[in-house]
Amino acid sequence: MRIENMLNVRQVLVVPLVLAVGFGWSVVSLASEAMLRSFFADVDTLQADFTQRVTDESGMTLEFSSGVFSLSRPGRFRWDYKSDDPDLEQGMQIVSDGVAITFYEPDLATATIRSFDQAVQQVPTMALVQAGDRLDKLFTIVDYGLTDGLSWVALKPKDENAGYQELMIGFNAGKLNTIVLTDALGNETRLVLSKLQANRTLPTGTFKLDLSSDVDVVQ
């Protein structure tokens, strides 16, 4: 899956994205929307393992991947995908320093760089690494309550040209568990996080990507 598709599929978060995680809070009684807002108020940094599954409308798996996600709000995040190629040590990397976002594909020796402000309009999970005061500007928030053991809240884009239907965020006992993106075609990208660590100091250089001279860079 190439760069033009990754903006709506491989982030996450989005990245991002797209997370009331690991505060050690007792927030089981809070509504799902309150959990979401608590995340934006209380979490500055986050690191977690993730699995990502992309399915079509019929439920058929189109892609499965895993890796490590890091964020530091506002605006900085990193997705390190594991490689499924035995000849490559590293899979795709998506890194934002808050100014620019680099999409690096080691198998193609290609990196695409976009400005943060340009890409954030197209990548829904990036809302999760921004300041919480932008939530109501960008989304209509719908609290779906408890379903299938998770407390769900939906972020529905106010921009009619956003290219996706909604971003669902599921909490388990107050901690973020699942992020689900449904695109305009009905395809679903489901991210499940584990081993979450919140508000820890991340290593210097986490949100920088050093590219070798043989990488073809497109801006």
N, C-alpha and C positions, 0 to 999 in steps of 0.2 A: 504494500500500500504506500503510495508516494506522497510527496509534500502536499499536493493539492487536496488530498483526502485527509491528511493528518490533522488539519486544523479543526475538523469536527469529530475525529475518531480517536487519535492517539494521545490526546492531551488528557493528560491530566491531568489543571487544574487546576490538568488542571488541576493534564494536568493537568486546566487544575482543575479547582477546582476545587474544586470544586474544590462541618468537621469539628464538632464539639468533642474533642478527643483527649483523653488522658489527662484531664485536669486533676483527676482524683475527686471529681465532684460528685455530690449526691443530687443528681438532677433528674432522677427517674420520673418525678411527679411533674416536671415542667412540660409544657406543650412543645411540639416539635419546632414551631417557629421560635420559641424562647431558647431552645437548645441552639438553633442556628445563630441567633443574635448573640448568645453567650460566647460562641466560638469567635465571632468577630471582635467582641469586647475583650476577651481574655487570652487568646492565643496569638503570640507574635511569631513563633517559629514552630515548625512541625517536620518530623521525618517519619516515614513509614514504608513498609513493604507493600507492594500492590500486585494484584492479578487483574488482568483486563480481558474481557471477552466481548467480541462484537458479533451480534446476531442479526439476521434479517427478519422481516415481518413474520415469517413462518417459524422462527425460532432456530433456524439452521445457523451453526457457528461459522462465521466468516474468518475470524482471526482470534487467536489466543496468545497473550504475552504476559510477561511479569517483569518486575524490577523494583526500583527504589525511588520514592518520591520525597522531595524536600521543598520546604517553602519558608520564606521570611517576608512577612508583610511589612509595608505594602510593595507588591510588584515583583518580588524575586522568587523564582522557583526553579526546580530542576527535576526532570524525568530521566532516569537511567534505565533503559530497557536491556534485559538480558538478551544475548545473542542466541539465535536458533541455528546459526551457522558454525559448525565445529572449527572452521578456519578463522573465525573472528572472535576475539576476546570480548568485544563490546558491541551491543546492539545500538539502536538509535538513541540519541541524546537530544533533549530539548531543554535549553537553558535560557533563563531570563535574568538580566541584572537590573530590571526595572526600567531600562531605557530601550534595550533591543532584545529580541528573542532569536536565538539561533537554533535551527533544526538541522542536526548533523546526522547523516546517514553513512556510517563507516563502509558499508558494502558497496556504495557508489562513490566513496571519497568525495562527497558533495555536502556543502553546508549552505543553507538558505537563511539569510538574516532579514528580519522585518522589525520595524519600529514597534515598540510595545503598544502605543496608542492606536496604531493601525490594526494590529492583530487582535487586540482585546475586544474589538467589536465583533469578531468572527469566532472567537473561541470561548464558549460559555463557561467552562471550568476556570478560566482566568479570573472570573468574578470572585473566586474564593481566596485569591491572594491580594485583593485590593482592600481598601478601607471599608468598614461596614456601612458608612454613611452613603455609599453608592448603591447599596442593595435596592432600596425603594425607587431609585432613579432608573435603574436598569430593568427591574423585574416586578411583576405582580407575584406576591408571595401567597401560597395556598397551603394551609396546614391540613394534611390528610389523616393525622392521628396514627393509631396503631394498626398496622397491617402486616400479617405474616411474621409477627414477632419484632418488627422494627417500627420506630416512630418516624413517619415520613413528612417531609415538607417539599413542595414543588416551587421552583423558580421559573416563572413563565416570562419570556422576553417581551418587553414592551415594543421593541423594534420589530415591525412586521417583516423586515428583510433579514432577520437574524440567521435564517437557514436551519433552525432547529425548533422543535416544538416545546420542549421543556427540559429542565434539569432537576431530577429528583434526588433528594439527599435523605438517607436513612440512618437513624441513630439506634444503637443498642444500649439500653441502660445509660443513656446520656452521652455515650461515646460514638463518634462517627464510625459507621460500618460499611456503608455502600453508597456509591454515587452512580446514578443511571442517567445517561443522556439519550434522548430520542430525537433523531434528526428529522429533516423534512420528508424523507422517504419512508420513515417508519423503522429504519434500522436502529438498533439499541446497542449502546456501549455501556457495559457494566463494570465498574471498578470496585473491588473489595480491598479494603485496607487492613493491615495487621501490624503488630509490633510497633504501635504508635508511640512516639515520644514527643511531647509538647514542651515548648518554652525552654529548650536546651540550647546552649551556645553551639552553633554549627561551625565546623572548621573553616578557617580563612580560605577563600578561593572556591567555596562550594558553588557559588553562582557565577563562576567564570569558566569559560571553555577555551582551552589552548589547542588550536588547530595546527597540524603540521603543514609544511610548505607545499606538500603535494595535494592538498585538499582544494577542490574547486569551489570558490566562495561566490555566491550569487546574492546581491543585495537589491 
